[in-house]
Amino acid sequence: MSDDRWERGAEKIKEVYAGAIATAPKGAMAFSDIMLETLFAEVWTREELEMRDRRLILLGAIMALGENMTFEIQARAALRRGELTPEQLREVLVFGVHYVGYPRAAPLVAVIEKCIAEVAAEQAAEQAAKDGG
């Protein structure tokens, strides 16, 4: 795989996760290299869907799979990047529960509220720093 694809993928993963996901150095782990060179350099960079659209699809798929930890990562990134408001993120759950079922969706209430609180605290701290105190 070319260095260009790896670099493009590394930049895109930083953008997708608002810099919160660390990647292994090139060549350190084949799994990471392939993920960056294909998923992030080729799939996430396609122009047919906006980032927010991709995030909504991903949140729905992850909710259906019952992957709470991965849902939390995606929810936090959506909030940090301003793709979804807290109200919209809550609505993802209200809508999705009717398709994935309550046992899969119910635990996500706490996940969503945790993400909302953490991102709000981060944003308040950033604003306080900008305001000088």
Contacts in CASP RR format, 6 or more apart in sequence:
PFRMAT RR
TARGET T0000
AUTHOR 0000-0000-0000
METHOD contacts of the structure
MODEL  1
MSDDRWERGAEKIKEVYAGAIATAPKGAMAFSDIMLETLFAEVWTREELE
MRDRRLILLGAIMALGENMTFEIQARAALRRGELTPEQLREVLVFGVHYV
GYPRAAPLVAVIEKCIAEVAAEQAAEQAAKDGG
1 33 0 8 1.000
1 34 0 8 1.000
1 37 0 8 1.000
2 37 0 8 1.000
3 26 0 8 1.000
5 36 0 8 1.000
5 37 0 8 1.000
5 41 0 8 1.000
5 42 0 8 1.000
6 26 0 8 1.000
6 33 0 8 1.000
6 36 0 8 1.000
6 37 0 8 1.000
6 41 0 8 1.000
8 40 0 8 1.000
8 41 0 8 1.000
8 45 0 8 1.000
9 36 0 8 1.000
9 37 0 8 1.000
9 40 0 8 1.000
9 41 0 8 1.000
9 44 0 8 1.000
9 45 0 8 1.000
10 23 0 8 1.000
10 26 0 8 1.000
10 36 0 8 1.000
10 40 0 8 1.000
12 40 0 8 1.000
12 41 0 8 1.000
12 44 0 8 1.000
12 45 0 8 1.000
13 21 0 8 1.000
13 23 0 8 1.000
13 36 0 8 1.000
13 40 0 8 1.000
13 44 0 8 1.000
14 21 0 8 1.000
15 51 0 8 1.000
16 40 0 8 1.000
16 44 0 8 1.000
16 51 0 8 1.000
16 77 0 8 1.000
17 73 0 8 1.000
17 77 0 8 1.000
18 77 0 8 1.000
18 80 0 8 1.000
18 81 0 8 1.000
20 73 0 8 1.000
20 76 0 8 1.000
20 77 0 8 1.000
20 80 0 8 1.000
21 73 0 8 1.000
23 32 0 8 1.000
23 36 0 8 1.000
24 32 0 8 1.000
24 33 0 8 1.000
26 33 0 8 1.000
27 33 0 8 1.000
44 51 0 8 1.000
44 54 0 8 1.000
49 57 0 8 1.000
51 81 0 8 1.000
51 83 0 8 1.000
52 78 0 8 1.000
52 83 0 8 1.000
52 84 0 8 1.000
55 74 0 8 1.000
55 77 0 8 1.000
55 78 0 8 1.000
55 83 0 8 1.000
55 84 0 8 1.000
56 84 0 8 1.000
56 92 0 8 1.000
58 74 0 8 1.000
59 71 0 8 1.000
59 74 0 8 1.000
59 75 0 8 1.000
59 78 0 8 1.000
59 92 0 8 1.000
60 92 0 8 1.000
60 96 0 8 1.000
60 100 0 8 1.000
62 70 0 8 1.000
62 71 0 8 1.000
62 74 0 8 1.000
63 71 0 8 1.000
63 92 0 8 1.000
63 93 0 8 1.000
63 96 0 8 1.000
63 100 0 8 1.000
63 104 0 8 1.000
63 105 0 8 1.000
63 108 0 8 1.000
64 99 0 8 1.000
64 100 0 8 1.000
64 104 0 8 1.000
65 104 0 8 1.000
66 100 0 8 1.000
66 104 0 8 1.000
68 107 0 8 1.000
68 108 0 8 1.000
68 111 0 8 1.000
71 108 0 8 1.000
71 111 0 8 1.000
72 111 0 8 1.000
72 114 0 8 1.000
72 115 0 8 1.000
75 84 0 8 1.000
75 89 0 8 1.000
75 111 0 8 1.000
75 112 0 8 1.000
75 115 0 8 1.000
76 115 0 8 1.000
76 118 0 8 1.000
76 119 0 8 1.000
77 83 0 8 1.000
78 84 0 8 1.000
78 89 0 8 1.000
79 85 0 8 1.000
79 86 0 8 1.000
79 89 0 8 1.000
79 115 0 8 1.000
79 116 0 8 1.000
79 119 0 8 1.000
80 119 0 8 1.000
80 122 0 8 1.000
84 92 0 8 1.000
86 116 0 8 1.000
86 120 0 8 1.000
89 112 0 8 1.000
89 115 0 8 1.000
89 116 0 8 1.000
90 112 0 8 1.000
93 105 0 8 1.000
93 108 0 8 1.000
93 109 0 8 1.000
93 112 0 8 1.000
96 105 0 8 1.000
97 105 0 8 1.000
97 106 0 8 1.000
END
